[in-house]
Amino acid sequence: MVILLLFLPILGALATLLFKNGAAKTVALLFAVAELAVAIIMLTKFVPDATTQFAVNYPWIASYGIHFKAGVDGISMIMVLLTTLLVPLIILTTFKQQNTKPALYALILFMQTGLLVVFTALDGFLFYVGWEAALIPIYFICALWGGADRVRITLKFFIYTFAGSLFMLLGLIYLYLQTPGKTFDLQAFYALNLDLPKQSLVFWAFFLAFAIKMPVFPFHTWQPDTYTESPTPGTMMLSGIMLKMGIYGVIRWLIPISPLGFDKWVPLVIVLCVIGIIYASLIAFNQKDGKRLIAYSSIAHVGLIAAGIFAWNVQGVQGAMIQMLNHGINVVGLFFIMDIVSSRLNTRDINQLGGIAKVAPRFAIAFLIIVLGTVALPLTNGFVGEFLLLNGVSQYSIWLSAVAGVTIILGAVYMLRMYKKVMQGETNAITLVFTDIAGSEKAALGIICALIIVIGVYPQWILHISEASVTNLIDQVNQKILIVK
């Protein structure tokens, strides 16, 4: 099942290149839906305990201890669901766009393979290969179909992320050299008993790569420009799925491999996360470009997810798991909303808009549901995630939790203010011609809104998937820290 999961998108990418525009969209969507079906079948067979399931382990470069070793536990299962759910949605959002190239869909599907390799890899070398394989297609998506300043912005993004990846590679090589059998196996890394100085070096080598990808303050400066200048499908892939690579990496690789380094440096890191929450929220207030506002909003929400993880308790990490899924759904919905506005009215300046709800009631309802999910209204998907995250941070520090909680208040203010400026009031010469959603737009937004409500009303089924794996991993790390102390 894991082999099928990893290689089906590659077949889809190659098949997509054989067709022209309209047919390429359909072929890409069919393969993305087939990939989702594989993930759902895996979910039905998945036992929600702490074991690794559907595992494969084949010698790859055996002389260097490199294996094609992958599998799925509760933590990975959430990420597989996130990736396979969002990719068909992202492809569906492009169906009304004209002149989309088959290469775009091929790159999206190829990127999906890289992402899934990252989320299932149990070998450090394979993890690194997936990490870089996901970067290459998004670079070309942004560079080929981005905005006017795409070359400079994309180069900045590539340099940032590639530099972080090199630090991680150095960390992986160092760990490889420390293992008795010279292997990249994840469990062998977990079994190492390095002293505090060595673990601190490993911690920072991995943290720099993951912090840039998320991004965490002050490693975030590439993100707003890249999100704004990228074509909407690229922005959705970046914000909905790719940034979760960094969050997942912290949970799976960083903290369990270097528990003593984590214990030493967590006070600094969690403060950086909380600073990023407030910083991004305040900057979001002053944004006139709707897409840029959503980009800064994403930094704030990811900062809270990161803070919940580094608090390192069941509530915080479980909150991060469900909020990764929720954030992906909500941010894809928001960027699609802004893409619809931009494609119809040729502007993203929220100060030029107004009154759209009068001429597009279905669009107004969908937009409102997505906004309410983003601001964590009870009975929407965002509520349970942010509640658990703040609960987790409060167990670490009640004061940091209070400051981090400001993100909910600030987020509600700037998101609802954006909705008011875009949708409420009287129509003007620009917005009078706005047409309501139909066809693929209606389908995509309908699915997103349904997920926001269903997960908000009944989140337990998602939390149950990852609970045993999260609890087991936290116990393992805490035990290693306690032994030293």
VOBADREN-309127 format. One line per 3 residues: number of its first residue (from 1); for each residue x, y, z of C-alpha. Coordinates in steps of 0.05 Angstrom, whole numbers. Layout:
<sites>
NUM> X,Y,Z ~ ...
</sites>
This chain:
<sites>
1> 0,0,0 ~ 57,48,16 ~ 92,33,-50
4> 27,47,-87 ~ 16,110,-47 ~ 86,137,-64
7> 90,119,-137 ~ 19,129,-163 ~ 27,205,-167
10> 90,196,-210 ~ 50,154,-259 ~ -3,208,-257
13> 49,262,-271 ~ 76,224,-332 ~ 5,209,-357
16> -15,282,-350 ~ 41,304,-397 ~ 10,262,-453
19> -53,305,-456 ~ -70,377,-473 ~ -100,430,-427
22> -171,407,-414 ~ -157,333,-415 ~ -94,343,-372
25> -136,373,-317 ~ -183,314,-317 ~ -128,262,-318
28> -91,297,-261 ~ -155,300,-220 ~ -170,226,-233
31> -101,206,-209 ~ -107,252,-148 ~ -174,222,-130
34> -146,151,-140 ~ -90,171,-91 ~ -142,194,-41
37> -178,127,-49 ~ -112,91,-33 ~ -105,133,30
40> -177,119,51 ~ -166,44,41 ~ -104,49,84
43> -144,86,137 ~ -197,32,139 ~ -143,-20,151
46> -104,23,199 ~ -102,2,273 ~ -97,66,316
49> -41,41,362 ~ 31,62,368 ~ 58,12,317
52> 85,26,247 ~ 40,-6,195 ~ 43,-19,119
55> 119,-19,127 ~ 167,-33,69 ~ 242,-41,75
58> 285,-54,14 ~ 360,-46,8 ~ 374,16,-34
61> 447,34,-28 ~ 463,-22,20 ~ 538,-10,23
64> 523,57,57 ~ 468,31,101 ~ 413,65,60
67> 346,30,54 ~ 281,47,21 ~ 245,41,87
70> 176,73,97 ~ 114,61,137 ~ 55,94,171
73> 36,105,243 ~ -17,150,273 ~ 24,213,263
76> 41,196,190 ~ -31,176,176 ~ -56,246,190
79> -4,275,143 ~ -22,225,88 ~ -95,244,95
82> -77,318,92 ~ -36,310,29 ~ -83,263,-9
85> -144,305,10 ~ -116,373,-10 ~ -83,355,-76
88> -148,337,-112 ~ -181,399,-83 ~ -123,443,-107
91> -128,412,-177 ~ -204,422,-177 ~ -196,496,-161
94> -159,506,-227 ~ -214,479,-272 ~ -241,547,-291
97> -173,576,-305 ~ -154,585,-378 ~ -88,565,-409
100> -64,521,-351 ~ -7,478,-376 ~ -3,402,-368
103> 66,413,-338 ~ 33,449,-279 ~ -8,387,-261
106> 51,341,-272 ~ 93,383,-224 ~ 37,383,-171
109> 32,307,-175 ~ 107,298,-173 ~ 110,344,-112
112> 56,301,-79 ~ 104,241,-83 ~ 160,281,-50
115> 113,303,6 ~ 88,233,19 ~ 159,206,20
118> 175,257,75 ~ 113,237,115 ~ 126,162,111
121> 203,156,109 ~ 236,115,164 ~ 306,124,135
124> 343,190,141 ~ 370,189,71 ~ 301,174,42
127> 272,230,84 ~ 323,279,55 ~ 309,255,-16
130> 235,267,-6 ~ 249,335,25 ~ 289,358,-35
133> 242,324,-85 ~ 184,366,-59 ~ 225,431,-66
136> 243,423,-140 ~ 172,423,-170 ~ 147,480,-126
139> 207,521,-149 ~ 187,512,-222 ~ 113,524,-208
142> 130,591,-176 ~ 184,610,-226 ~ 143,593,-289
145> 73,617,-270 ~ 85,668,-214 ~ 75,743,-213
148> 118,798,-244 ~ 172,794,-190 ~ 172,718,-190
151> 246,707,-209 ~ 275,747,-150 ~ 224,721,-100
154> 230,648,-122 ~ 306,652,-119 ~ 302,679,-48
157> 255,623,-29 ~ 300,570,-60 ~ 363,597,-26
160> 329,599,42 ~ 300,529,39 ~ 361,498,5
163> 408,528,57 ~ 365,499,112 ~ 365,432,78
166> 441,431,77 ~ 443,440,153 ~ 396,381,159
169> 439,339,112 ~ 500,354,156 ~ 460,332,217
172> 439,267,182 ~ 510,251,161 ~ 535,264,232
175> 481,218,261 ~ 499,165,209 ~ 572,167,231
178> 551,158,304 ~ 509,95,293 ~ 545,30,308
181> 524,-3,243 ~ 532,60,199 ~ 459,67,180
184> 407,121,167 ~ 352,81,201 ~ 306,125,244
187> 303,76,302 ~ 380,73,303 ~ 380,149,309
190> 330,144,366 ~ 375,93,402 ~ 436,138,402
193> 460,164,469 ~ 495,228,451 ~ 516,278,504
196> 485,347,510 ~ 535,387,467 ~ 528,337,410
199> 452,336,415 ~ 451,412,415 ~ 489,412,349
202> 440,361,320 ~ 382,401,347 ~ 403,465,312
205> 422,430,247 ~ 351,402,242 ~ 316,462,272
208> 343,510,221 ~ 316,468,164 ~ 248,458,197
211> 241,530,222 ~ 253,558,152 ~ 202,511,122
214> 146,526,172 ~ 167,584,178 ~ 182,607,249
217> 203,678,267 ~ 255,703,248 ~ 263,653,190
220> 198,675,158 ~ 219,731,112 ~ 215,690,48
223> 143,669,60 ~ 98,731,49 ~ 130,749,-17
226> 131,677,-42 ~ 58,665,-24 ~ 37,731,-57
229> 77,722,-121 ~ 65,648,-132 ~ 7,624,-175
232> -52,604,-132 ~ -41,528,-139 ~ 31,538,-118
235> 11,580,-58 ~ -40,527,-38 ~ 13,472,-42
238> 62,513,-2 ~ 14,536,53 ~ -33,476,55
241> 18,420,55 ~ 91,438,45 ~ 100,479,108
244> 73,419,147 ~ 138,383,127 ~ 174,426,178
247> 123,415,233 ~ 123,340,220 ~ 199,339,220
250> 200,370,290 ~ 154,316,317 ~ 184,256,281
253> 258,273,276 ~ 281,334,315 ~ 255,323,386
256> 260,246,391 ~ 331,245,362 ~ 358,302,406
259> 315,303,470 ~ 370,335,512 ~ 383,389,460
262> 308,401,457 ~ 304,406,533 ~ 360,457,534
265> 336,501,478 ~ 261,497,483 ~ 253,561,525
268> 285,602,469 ~ 248,567,413 ~ 179,572,444
271> 189,646,457 ~ 208,655,383 ~ 143,619,364
274> 101,665,408 ~ 137,727,382 ~ 121,704,311
277> 47,697,329 ~ 41,769,353 ~ 88,798,300
280> 51,766,241 ~ -18,783,270 ~ 1,857,277
283> 29,861,207 ~ -34,827,179 ~ -74,886,205
286> -40,933,156 ~ -45,891,93 ~ -88,916,35
289> -72,857,-10 ~ -119,800,11 ~ -69,746,-9
292> -14,778,32 ~ -60,785,92 ~ -74,710,89
295> 1,696,84 ~ 15,733,149 ~ -45,700,181
298> -14,633,163 ~ 51,652,199 ~ 12,668,262
301> -27,602,260 ~ 35,561,247 ~ 70,596,304
304> 16,572,351 ~ 22,501,323 ~ 98,502,334
307> 90,529,405 ~ 41,472,420 ~ 92,421,396
310> 151,450,435 ~ 108,450,498 ~ 114,374,488
313> 52,347,522 ~ -5,305,495 ~ -53,364,489
316> -3,407,452 ~ 21,355,403 ~ -49,328,390
319> -72,399,379 ~ -16,407,329 ~ -36,343,292
322> -109,362,282 ~ -92,435,269 ~ -44,417,214
325> -102,385,178 ~ -149,442,195 ~ -100,496,175
328> -89,462,108 ~ -164,459,93 ~ -177,531,116
331> -117,564,82 ~ -131,529,16 ~ -202,555,21
334> -179,626,36 ~ -130,628,-21 ~ -183,600,-68
337> -232,654,-46 ~ -180,708,-60 ~ -164,675,-128
340> -238,678,-148 ~ -241,752,-129 ~ -176,767,-165
343> -194,729,-229 ~ -262,764,-234 ~ -243,834,-213
346> -168,839,-229 ~ -152,864,-159 ~ -136,837,-91
349> -139,905,-56 ~ -192,896,-3 ~ -202,972,2
352> -227,973,-70 ~ -280,920,-58 ~ -347,916,-23
355> -419,892,-31 ~ -401,826,-63 ~ -450,789,-17
358> -508,826,-52 ~ -491,797,-120 ~ -460,730,-99
361> -497,700,-39 ~ -469,630,-47 ~ -398,657,-50
364> -412,700,12 ~ -436,640,52 ~ -376,597,33
367> -328,655,49 ~ -360,666,117 ~ -356,592,136
370> -282,590,118 ~ -268,654,157 ~ -305,627,218
373> -264,563,215 ~ -200,604,210 ~ -218,647,271
376> -235,584,311 ~ -309,593,323 ~ -337,536,365
379> -365,479,323 ~ -317,495,266 ~ -253,457,254
382> -206,511,279 ~ -235,512,349 ~ -214,444,375
385> -143,452,348 ~ -131,520,378 ~ -163,499,444
388> -116,440,450 ~ -56,481,429 ~ -69,535,480
391> -82,482,533 ~ -15,450,516 ~ 23,516,518
394> -10,535,584 ~ 18,471,616 ~ 87,497,597
397> 75,570,615 ~ 9,604,631 ~ 39,671,612
400> 63,648,544 ~ -6,616,533 ~ -40,682,550
403> 4,719,499 ~ -5,665,447 ~ -80,667,458
406> -80,738,432 ~ -74,708,362 ~ -146,685,367
409> -170,756,384 ~ -125,790,332 ~ -142,737,280
412> -216,747,290 ~ -208,823,282 ~ -168,824,218
415> -204,766,185 ~ -274,792,199 ~ -252,862,179
418> -228,834,113 ~ -295,798,103 ~ -333,862,119
421> -292,904,69 ~ -298,852,14 ~ -369,827,22
424> -410,878,60 ~ -434,948,44 ~ -455,973,-24
427> -429,948,-90 ~ -385,995,-131 ~ -364,1000,-203
430> -313,944,-193 ~ -355,893,-154 ~ -422,904,-190
433> -400,855,-245 ~ -380,799,-196 ~ -415,733,-213
436> -432,679,-163 ~ -395,613,-158 ~ -416,554,-201
439> -390,487,-226 ~ -321,468,-201 ~ -316,530,-157
442> -381,511,-122 ~ -358,438,-114 ~ -289,456,-85
445> -317,508,-36 ~ -374,461,-17 ~ -324,405,1
448> -281,454,41 ~ -341,482,80 ~ -368,412,94
451> -300,391,122 ~ -297,453,166 ~ -365,437,197
454> -357,361,202 ~ -289,364,235 ~ -313,420,280
457> -374,381,304 ~ -338,313,311 ~ -262,319,315
460> -252,256,357 ~ -242,209,297 ~ -181,248,276
463> -152,255,346 ~ -162,180,356 ~ -118,164,296
466> -56,197,324 ~ -67,193,400 ~ -30,127,414
469> 30,146,370 ~ 35,216,400 ~ 30,190,472
472> 82,136,459 ~ 132,185,428 ~ 123,236,484
475> 135,183,536 ~ 198,159,501 ~ 228,229,498
478> 208,247,569 ~ 239,183,595 ~ 306,199,562
481> 305,269,592 ~ 288,243,661 ~ 343,191,660
484> 396,245,649 ~ 366,292,700
</sites>
